Amino acid sequence: MLTKEELPACPVATTVQLIGNKWKLLILRNLLIRPWRFNEIFRSIPGISQKVLTDNLRAMEKDGLIIRTVYPEVPPRVEYSLSELGDRMRPIIKAMEAWGQSYQQLVRETE
């Protein structure tokens, strides 16, 4: 999690700092559905590299948005899921989805 010294003064800037890149938004989109394994997330997001996915997952875990669960199996199985804090992003992501759908419809109607 961010320290209080790292928090921007503006609440919108705080949200943007936590989820303000396209990769984090797409990861959250997936995790709203169910827990996912690394390779499932990787295959579901065209254009993301393994390093960028790893970096974003680590940052989201550090910020308390997701939970990384390692199962003691051979081979090891790791799943990523939303934390309670991350689940509180659900209305934000759903609002973005609704706005995007209405925009897509508007574009289709003007063609």
C-alpha positions in Angstrom: 0.0 0.0 0.0 1.0 3.6 -0.5 2.3 5.5 2.5 0.5 8.7 3.4 3.5 10.6 2.1 3.0 8.9 -1.3 -0.7 9.7 -1.5 -1.6 12.5 -4.0 -3.7 15.3 -2.5 -6.4 14.6 -5.1 -8.5 11.4 -4.6 -8.9 11.0 -8.4 -5.1 11.1 -8.8 -4.8 8.4 -6.1 -7.1 6.1 -8.1 -5.2 6.8 -11.3 -1.9 6.1 -9.6 -3.2 2.7 -8.4 -5.0 1.5 -11.6 -4.1 4.2 -14.2 -2.5 2.0 -16.9 -4.3 -0.1 -19.4 -2.7 -3.3 -18.2 -3.9 -3.0 -14.6 -7.4 -2.2 -15.8 -7.4 -5.3 -18.0 -6.1 -7.5 -15.2 -8.8 -6.1 -12.9 -11.4 -6.8 -15.6 -10.4 -10.4 -15.6 -10.2 -10.8 -11.8 -13.7 -9.4 -11.4 -14.9 -12.7 -12.9 -12.9 -15.2 -10.9 -9.4 -16.0 -9.7 -6.9 -16.5 -12.6 -3.6 -18.2 -13.0 -0.7 -16.3 -14.5 -0.7 -17.9 -17.9 -4.5 -17.5 -18.2 -4.1 -13.8 -17.6 -1.1 -13.6 -20.0 -3.1 -15.3 -22.8 -6.2 -13.1 -22.3 -4.4 -9.8 -22.7 -3.0 -9.4 -26.2 0.2 -7.3 -26.4 1.3 -7.7 -22.8 4.8 -9.2 -22.1 5.4 -11.6 -19.3 7.7 -9.1 -17.6 5.1 -6.3 -17.7 2.4 -8.7 -16.4 4.7 -9.8 -13.6 5.5 -6.2 -12.7 1.9 -5.1 -12.7 0.8 -8.1 -10.6 3.5 -7.4 -8.1 2.6 -3.7 -7.9 -1.1 -4.5 -7.5 -0.3 -7.1 -4.7 1.9 -4.5 -3.0 -0.9 -1.9 -3.2 -3.3 -4.4 -1.6 -5.6 -4.8 -4.7 -4.9 -8.4 -5.4 -4.0 -11.6 -3.5 -1.4 -14.0 -4.8 -2.1 -17.6 -3.5 0.5 -20.3 -3.9 -0.8 -23.8 -3.5 1.6 -26.4 -2.1 1.5 -28.7 -5.1 4.0 -30.2 -7.6 4.2 -28.3 -9.9 3.4 -25.3 -7.8 0.1 -23.6 -8.7 -0.4 -19.8 -8.2 -3.7 -18.0 -8.5 -4.4 -14.3 -8.4 -7.7 -13.0 -7.1 -9.1 -9.6 -6.0 -8.6 -8.6 -2.4 -11.5 -7.0 -0.5 -9.9 -3.7 -1.4 -9.6 -4.7 -5.0 -13.2 -5.8 -5.1 -14.2 -2.3 -4.1 -13.0 -1.2 -7.6 -15.9 -3.2 -9.1 -18.2 -0.2 -9.5 -15.4 1.8 -11.2 -14.6 -0.9 -13.7 -18.3 -1.6 -14.3 -19.0 2.1 -14.9 -16.0 2.2 -17.4 -17.5 -0.9 -19.1 -20.9 0.7 -19.4 -19.5 4.0 -20.7 -17.3 2.1 -23.3 -20.4 0.1 -24.5 -22.4 3.3 -24.9 -19.5 5.0 -26.8 -19.1 1.9 -29.1 -22.8 2.0 -29.8 -22.7 5.8 -30.6 -19.8 5.2 -33.0 -21.7 2.4 -34.7 -24.8 4.5 -35.1 -22.8 7.4 -36.7 -21.1 5.2 -39.4 
